[in-house]
């Protein structure tokens, strides 16, 4: 089964490039959206393995705000952004992200970050299930 990714990116060309690049690597892209509310709604509907989240989005909600809501669904977030200042990094890091990738991104490094994130999320889910008494 291919890992499923939701891309949240306000620049259509960047979103499309990212979509095709990740599909070439074998990932399934559940959707690409450009607002925080669409990210929340789509994540809740599709429950992807990971969300690639831009910080600056269209609309009133920024990516960090949308990520707070999505993380409550226990879906890992990786920030993919051109905003690399220390304040932005610290804000995104406080919200429990699984990674922070700067634009322009290197697709091979992003692929490694995705694989680490997905494996870490699976291990955490397994620990939670075991602690709750759920086993396969």
HELIX and SHEET records of a PDB file:
HELIX    1   1 UNK A   12  UNK A   24  1                                  13    
HELIX    2   2 UNK A   36  UNK A   46  1                                  11    
HELIX    3   3 UNK A   63  UNK A   71  1                                   9    
HELIX    4   4 UNK A   86  UNK A   94  1                                   9    
HELIX    5   5 UNK A  107  UNK A  131  1                                  25    
SHEET    1   A 5 UNK A  28  UNK A  33  0                                        
SHEET    2   A 5 UNK A   4  UNK A   8  1                                        
SHEET    3   A 5 UNK A  50  UNK A  53  1                                        
SHEET    4   A 5 UNK A  76  UNK A  81  1                                        
SHEET    5   A 5 UNK A  99  UNK A 102  1                                        
END                                                                             
